[in-house]
Amino acid sequence: MYYTIVDNNILTSEQEETLAAYYDNVKEAPDDFEYGKYIIVDGDIALNPDFEKEQEEAEKRFIQSLTMTKRVFALALRELGISYQQLKELIAKNEQAQLEWELCERLQRSNPLLDIMAKEVNITSEQLDEIFIRANIDIIKSQYPNILEILTPAEALDADAD
């Protein structure tokens, strides 16, 4: 891969000639080049010292945007040993939970009520993330392939088999 810098943007191409036909100062990109991992410093590219942190933050934001149907959520809870009856009893204890459960079609991971209710049945925030990740695995594989690392090895293998 090759790159050049134009108007403070990194332009890349697999073919050096493609860039060289229009721009001067075409250089070979590092083997591990990916957008965001390298930034422009003093007119050239350099490793972004905040890349990993930025990736983690982007993945967290992405997880928070995930949704799933109530049915898929109830089935996932059953796999964790929480019966549908227990789920209904838990919801019945909280008026806000009743309102949201009855009026929504999909649950969104970013809803803080999920974390509050999950704590009551000893489900961690990380476990909720995994539930939403598994429910959306096809989307995630295409956009954030490294996110599978937060799943346990067995779960990652299950996801790869889908």
N, C-alpha and C positions, 0 to 999 in steps of 0.2 A: 504494500500500500504506500501511496505517496501523498504528500500534503504540501500546501502552500498557505500563506496567511494573506487574506484580502479584507480590507476594512475591518480589522480586528476580529475576523472570523477564520476558523480553520476549515479549509476546503480539502477534501480527500478524493482520491481516485485509485482504483486498482492499477490503472495504466499511467505511467509517468507521462507519456506522450499526450494524454488527454489534457492534463493540467498545463504542460509545457507549451501547448499550442496557444494558450491564452495568457499564461502568467509566467513571470520570472521567479526565480528563487524556489523552485520545486525541490523538495527533499524527500528522502525515504523516511517513512514513519516507523516508529518502534514496533516491534512484533506484537506487543501487547496493547497497541493503540486502540482506544475506544473513546467516543465523545464523553466528556466529563472527567475522564481519568487524566487527561492532559489539558492544560490551560495555557494561555498566551502570557508569556513573561518576557519583557524586553524584546519584543518582536520575534520571539521563537516559542516553541512549545516546551513545557516543563511538566513534570508530574504534579498533579493537583494534591496538595497535602491533606485536603479535606475530602478526598474522593470517597473513601470508605464510609465516613460519617454521612456524607450527602446521599450515598446509596442506601444506607440503613434508614435514613429519614424518609427517602422517597418510597422505600418498601413499606415502612410503617404507615405512611399516608395512603398508599395503595391498599393495604390490608384494611384500613379504616373505611375505605370506600366500598368494600365488598358487601354484597347482599346475598340473601338466600330466602327461599320460601320458608314459611312456618313449618311445613311438612318435613322438609329436609332437615331443619333445625331439630325438630322433635325426634326424628330418626337418629340423628347424630347424638343427641342426649341419651337416647336409649342404649347406644353403644357404650356410653360412659356409666351406665347403670342407673340412669334417671328415667323412670317410667313416665308414660304420658300422664297418668293419674297424678304423679308427683309434680309434674310440670304444671298441670291445671291447678293443683292446690297452691303451688308457689305463686302463680299468677293471681289467684283469688285473694291472696293476702295483701295485694298492692293495687290500689285503684288506678294508678298511672299505667301499671303493667296490663291491667284488664283492658283499659282504653286502647292502648297500643296494640295488644294482641288481637282484639276484636276488630279494629279498624284498619289494620295494615295487611297488605298482601305479602310484603317482603320485609325481612328484618335487615337492618343495616348495622354493620359491625361497629360503627362510630357511636351508636346509641349508648350513652353511659349507663342506662338502665340495665342493659345486658350484663355489665360487669357487676352491678349491685346485686342483681338477682342471682347471678352465677355464684357469688361468694356464699350465698345462703345454702348452696348445695355443694360447697367445696370444689368448685370449678374455677381454675385460675384464668387470668386474662390471657395467658399464653395458650391455654387449652381452647379458649374461645377463638383466638386467632387461628389455631390449627383447624377448628371446625369450619371456619369460613374459608380458609385456604383450600381444604379438601373439597368443599362444595363448589369451588371456582377453579379447580386445578387446571383445566384446559386453557382458560384465559391467562392464568398465572404462568404456565409453562412458556407461553409465547412472549410475555412481557417481562417477566422477572425469573429467569431460569435458576438463579442462585438462591431464590427464596426457599427452595426445597430443602436447603441445608438446615432450616430451623425445625423441620419435621424430624422425628426419630428415624433411624435408618430403615426400619421395617415399613413405616408409613411412606417414606420416600420411594421405596421399592414398589409399594402398592400403587402409588401415584404414577410411577413410570410404566406400570403394567396396563394402566387404563388406556 
